[in-house]
Amino acid sequence: MRLIRQIQELNYEYIILDLGAGTSFTALDFFLTADTGILNVLPEPTSIENVYRFIKSVFFRSFKKIARAPEVREIIKIAMDEKNERGIRTPHDLIEHVETLDKTAGQRLKDAVNAFSPKLIVNQVRSKDDIALGFSMRSSCSKYFGIKIHYTGYIEYDDAVWKATKKRRPLFLEYPSCSASRSIEKILSNLLKKEEINFDLVLRP
Amino acid sequence: MKRFTDQNYYELLDIPYDATQAQVESAHALAWKTYGPGSLTAYPLFSTEEQVLLLKKIDDACLVLRDIPRRKEYNESLTQADSSMIPRMKETKSSPPRLSPEEILKTEGITGAALSKVRELRGLTLSEIADKTRISVTYLICIEKEQFEKFPPDTYLRSYFTQYVRALSLDPKQVEDYLNAYDRWKEKKESSRRSGI
């Protein structure tokens, strides 16, 4: 927490933290305190599963921070164990359980859910189906977690990326007009304007 | 934050209450991609039974929302059950939802009538387009009414058509079908002329 506070006190316009795929408490806390949390996913089962796992971990981490009463914290701990015997499978179950114990805590958890809106980027897109993945994940997260994910953009698969890496040069400087660079510019624009990918424009048959 | 079993048809499809019919269809297609067999995004969160149930509910939702009178009835039932819905659903009660140019062209095909509707959607009159493109209003009317027999010679037609389409802020490639239809009409005319009909 001290590190987070010190980062917040730094005098820069933009601070970007690359957290990697881990779910350590540090990573989760950084994600929660950031003004904007961005999730990256590849159009592959393992990556999708990792992102969901990360979201679940962030969720429960934020719930634990909100809950004060020991019984509520206990329920959250039980819920995090997927094989738990109380049948607490989804965030809905958890919030319902908590509400029976402590209505105020339940409401605060609901407020936390409503406030949580990370951005999603799909990386290494090769087809329209890959692009559609972002919308599918947005829908699944909405129905399972009750959260609203913003589908900020996608990056087309591009050989220029590994070529730039091999040259040990930044992509934007080495290949500024390759499709990956252009995709990233679009994402940047969406982030600044707080916009999302438009389903109708992108996935028209 | 509702379980999907408690969501109304619009919430299930994740569409606004004033969604167009095209948006309903797109949402339906996306739902099958998301929760249907072969999906990569649903299995980590939902069991197979839940996915099947969700798809069934989404299909039911689509059946109603696709059908305009049934959709209207459903909207009324929502507001009757919960009056706080009324402000949220206001748009569906007033004028029919505005289609985008793409939706117009998709539902009506690339016809002169559809192009005319796109022009009206853009708020442009024929004389405004005539001024902008220097194409006479007569020819613009021919394009919109598909009066192929009155079209200018081929050398001008493509250029006129492309300029007209650009004035509507459309991509000429999107509307090539119109010129294909004209080519087919011409061929038919040629072949019937040759066989002396």
Interface residues (C-beta under 8 A of the other chain):
Chain A: P43 E44 P45 I48 E49 Y52 T90 H92 I95 K110 V113 N114 D129 A132 L133 F135 S136 M137 S139 S140 C141 S142 K143 Y144 G146 F199 D200 L203 R204
Chain B: M1 K2 R3 F4 Q7 D14 A22 Q23 S26 L30 A31 K33 T34 Y35 S39 L40 T41 A42 P44 L45 F46 L54 S100 E102 E103 K106
